[in-house]
Amino acid sequence: MVATWPHTAAVGDDEWDPGLSVSRINGSIVIQTRPADAVHVGAQPLTDREREVLAVVAEGFTNKLIGARLGISERTVKNHLTSIMTKLRATDRTHSVVTAVRLGWLAI
């Protein structure tokens, strides 16, 4: 995918989506997808429990139901998800699942 878009961030500031690179060509901002292996640079490994929580997230369960299924509190689920998103440099739970799948750490 190559598209121009009037993104307001500085060129090279692609923190808004680690799967895209932003550059300027002939005065236009160009957004391109990165190769899959470049998307997850800096991702840190997940613990066994974090992978377990993420697998249940991938099934579409709420935090409350994840906690009930795994025998942990809803607050503990939230803490695990915060850690997961930090380690995977993800912006939300869906982004976490997609990143883990791309890395081969989660099968859905």
Secondary structure, DSSP 8 states (H G I E B T S, - for coil): -EEE----S-TT--TT-TTEEEEEETTEEEEEE--HHHHTTT-----HHHHHHHHHHHTT--HHHHHHHHTS-HHHHHHHHHHHHHHHT-SSHHHHHHHHHHHTS---
